[in-house]
Amino acid sequence: DARVTQTPRHKVTEMGQEVTMRCQPILGHNTVFWYRQTMMQGLELLAYFRNRAPLDDSGMPKDRFSAEMPDATLATLKIQPSEPRDSAVYFCASGQGVTYNEQFFGPGTRLTVL
Amino acid sequence: GENVEQHPSTLSVQEGDSAVIKCTYSDSASNYFPWYKQELGKGPQLIIDIRSNVGEKKDQRIAVTLNKTAKHFSLHITETQPEDSAVYFCAASIQTRVKTSYDKVIFGPGTSLSVIP
């Protein structure tokens, strides 16, 4: 069955290193969301795209985070340089339609920055 | 901007009992209220949603109610089962039919539900 995939599922890295997380949205979905989940902040929207164009990235620290959609089947979230406070679970979700519909979440990438 | 609060943060119930989770929102323009369930190690999954033109919606053992005047909505789970144990998130969103509409979803902080066998 169709589902959102994310890689890697787990990532441990050292402070200062670059981290790239990848997401494959469900085929045919035109909206992609990136969320960060922590115990303290809950689910935070970092950025989202519609038809590969960024619509809102106001939740993302611009100095170190960047999000792109090189094509309709791939979304990336990059952190450079990473910091310990970036440790969290990062979720990608996709949806379809002009108006809001159900968001289908991927399994997440658990990032630990030492 | 929109702010969603959720109570309680943790909830334990005996199997077979009912569970109720309550949320409030701040933006009166919000018109779409989904509920997501997150099981351990997985991403959230939509379980039910309600739009502002209805006051209640049911799906088997799950029901949601919405009070637009008071700006609060609730999730009711009846005859709880151990597999209902998870974190539940309420959310609020403004949906329009404009192609460039800003349909950002604001999630509540979550409720960890434990169903004791």
Interface residues (C-beta under 8 A of the other chain):
Chain A: V4 G42 L43 L45 Y48 L55 D56 F91 A93 V98 T99 Y100 E102 Q103 F105 G106 P107 G108
Chain B: Y32 P34 Y36 G41 K42 G43 P44 Q45 L46 D49 F89 S93 Q95 T96 R97 K99 T100 S101 Y102 D103 K104 V105 I106 F107 G108 P109 G110
